[in-house]
Amino acid sequence: MPPSHALREMIANLLLDAGDKAGFAADDSLFLSGRLDSLAAVEVLGALERDHGLDLSDADFDITEIDTLAQIEALVRDRSAG
């Protein structure tokens, strides 16, 4: 499964687990809107580290960097390339 499909599926499952059955666009707010909580953020960060080999232990990392699926995909793309 391409990374973007896997990321979309992960977010969709987290939303379902949170009782949110509405669809979402790539630029819809996930965390700042309250659709997903801090526990979901930990799951997303863990998956990015585990599945994509990203090191997100940077003290300057901010949750707003992964507020949308588009931002998550960009983070994976940018940090995987560098």
C-alpha positions in Angstrom: 0.0 0.0 0.0 1.5 3.4 -0.9 2.4 5.5 2.1 -0.3 8.1 1.4 -3.0 5.5 1.4 -1.6 3.9 4.6 -1.6 7.3 6.3 -5.1 8.1 5.1 -6.3 4.7 6.4 -4.6 5.2 9.8 -6.3 8.7 10.2 -9.6 7.3 9.1 -9.3 4.5 11.7 -8.4 6.9 14.5 -11.4 9.1 13.6 -13.6 6.0 13.7 -12.2 5.0 17.1 -13.0 8.5 18.3 -16.6 8.1 17.1 -16.1 10.5 14.1 -17.7 8.9 11.1 -17.5 12.0 8.9 -15.1 11.9 6.0 -12.1 14.2 5.8 -10.2 16.0 3.2 -6.4 16.3 3.1 -6.5 19.8 4.5 -9.1 19.3 7.2 -7.8 20.0 10.8 -7.5 16.9 12.8 -6.1 17.9 16.2 -6.7 21.7 16.5 -10.3 21.1 15.6 -10.7 18.5 18.4 -11.6 15.7 16.0 -8.5 13.8 17.3 -7.0 14.1 20.8 -3.5 13.9 22.2 -3.6 10.1 22.5 -4.3 9.9 18.8 -1.4 12.3 18.2 0.9 9.9 20.1 -0.4 7.1 17.9 0.3 9.1 14.7 3.8 10.1 15.9 4.6 6.4 16.9 3.4 5.2 13.5 5.5 7.8 11.7 8.6 6.8 13.6 7.9 3.0 13.3 6.6 2.8 9.7 8.5 5.6 8.1 11.7 5.7 10.1 11.3 9.3 11.2 13.0 10.7 14.2 10.5 13.1 15.8 12.3 13.5 19.1 13.2 17.1 18.2 12.4 19.4 21.2 11.1 22.0 18.7 8.5 19.6 17.1 5.0 21.1 17.3 1.8 19.2 17.0 0.5 21.8 14.6 3.0 20.3 12.1 0.7 17.3 11.8 -2.7 18.9 12.1 -3.8 17.8 8.6 -3.2 14.7 6.4 -1.5 17.0 3.9 0.9 18.1 6.6 1.6 14.6 7.7 2.3 13.5 4.1 4.6 16.5 3.6 6.5 15.7 6.8 7.0 12.1 5.7 8.1 13.2 2.3 10.4 16.0 3.5 12.0 14.1 6.3 12.4 10.9 4.3 14.2 12.8 1.6 16.6 14.5 3.9 
